[in-house]
């Protein structure tokens, strides 16, 4: 696996999760649900790798 793609994936997942926490604490429950769902989906997506012959 490519370490840079894993790093970007981890950073994006962390940002979605942290934004979900902050929006939940501020009372915006719809946005926090959206961000938690996005973090969950993004953490489970497999990054496509180029085909090599």
Backbone torsions as a table, in degrees:
resi	resn	phi	psi	omega
1	UNK	NA	149.1	-180.0
2	UNK	-81.7	125.2	-176.3
3	UNK	-67.7	-34.8	-178.7
4	UNK	-67.6	-37.0	178.7
5	UNK	-70.2	-34.7	175.7
6	UNK	-66.6	-37.6	179.4
7	UNK	-65.0	-45.7	179.4
8	UNK	-64.2	-38.3	178.9
9	UNK	-65.3	-42.6	179.1
10	UNK	-66.8	-39.2	178.6
11	UNK	-65.6	-44.9	-179.8
12	UNK	-64.3	-41.6	178.6
13	UNK	-63.5	-43.1	178.3
14	UNK	-63.6	-39.4	178.2
15	UNK	-66.8	-42.2	176.5
16	UNK	-61.2	-42.8	-178.3
17	UNK	-67.6	-44.9	179.5
18	UNK	-64.3	-40.0	177.4
19	UNK	-65.1	-36.5	176.1
20	UNK	-63.9	-40.4	178.1
21	UNK	-63.5	-47.9	-178.5
22	UNK	-65.4	-37.7	179.0
23	UNK	-72.4	-30.1	175.5
24	UNK	-67.6	-41.3	-179.8
25	UNK	-68.7	-27.8	179.8
26	UNK	-86.6	-1.9	175.2
27	UNK	94.4	6.7	179.6
28	UNK	-95.5	81.6	-170.4
29	UNK	-71.8	-31.0	178.8
30	UNK	-68.6	-44.5	178.3
31	UNK	-66.0	-38.8	179.8
32	UNK	-65.2	-37.5	176.2
33	UNK	-63.5	-40.4	177.7
34	UNK	-61.6	-46.1	-178.7
35	UNK	-69.3	-37.7	176.9
36	UNK	-65.6	-40.1	176.7
37	UNK	-64.6	-41.5	178.8
38	UNK	-64.8	-39.6	177.9
39	UNK	-65.2	-40.0	179.4
40	UNK	-65.8	-45.5	179.4
41	UNK	-65.8	-42.7	-176.5
42	UNK	-68.5	-31.4	179.7
43	UNK	-74.6	-20.8	-178.4
44	UNK	-99.5	-3.8	-179.9
45	UNK	-77.8	131.8	176.0
46	UNK	-88.7	126.9	-178.8
47	UNK	-75.2	130.7	-179.5
48	UNK	-70.2	140.3	179.1
49	UNK	-110.7	144.3	178.5
50	UNK	-67.6	146.5	-180.0
51	UNK	-82.9	133.2	178.7
52	UNK	-118.8	134.8	179.7
53	UNK	-98.2	NA	NA
